Amino acid sequence: MPAERLPCPPPPPDRAPAAAPLADALARLLAGRAAAPSPVPGRRAAVLIVLYDRAGEAHLLLTKRTDTVPSHPGQVSLPGGVAEAGDAGLRDTALRETHEEVGIPPEALRVVGELDEVPTIASGFVIRPFVALLGAPLVPIPSDAEVARVLEVPVAALLRADAGLPERPTITTLRYPLLGEDVWGATARILRIFSRVARCALAGAR
């Protein structure tokens, strides 16, 4: 079942749980559903939603791309990138790119599931998102060539922002104001899927 059809009860929690319980709840939910493929073809890419704790509350990591990268310069994105020939699969693509962009080693991450594929509108990519739990404190080491800013977003803040969106947002209304940045495009569509799945997982964990 695609994420947009999941019966997610509002409202979102005022405070998300710690990252590990959230990741466990997501793992249980995602194990029981098949991630939907993209409706259109494209060049394969993968991103990682990294869950970790700050002050006992689940956060996720976003990056603002530099103005010099070839794809989507200056935009807010999730760590990830294009599949390469040496990758064993898209999961490895997401882990490799996350290591290259923000310095998180793959062995510090536990992948708990994958989300529906998201095609980009103009650049011809099909993105497979994965969700992972960071088993150590986050100490980002951003790539100077690719990352202009690291954004540490409380999951509860994302879910509150998501609850304020229209039920069926358009390309122009699907935007998240997070930490002073305007998050839109494919990243916003992935965060919409994650928010829906996270709300379902948290409701089931109560």
ABEGO torsion letter per residue (X at the ends): XBAAABBBBOBBBABBBBAAAAAAAAAAAAAABBBBBBABBEBBBBBBBBBBBBGGBBBBBBBBBBAABABGBGBBBBBEEBBBAABAEAAAAAAAAAAAAAGBBAAABBBAEBBBBBBBAAAGBBBBBBBBBBABBBBBBBBAAABABBBBBBAAAAAAAAAABBABBBAAABBBBBGGBBBBEAAAAAAAAAAAAAAAAAAAAX
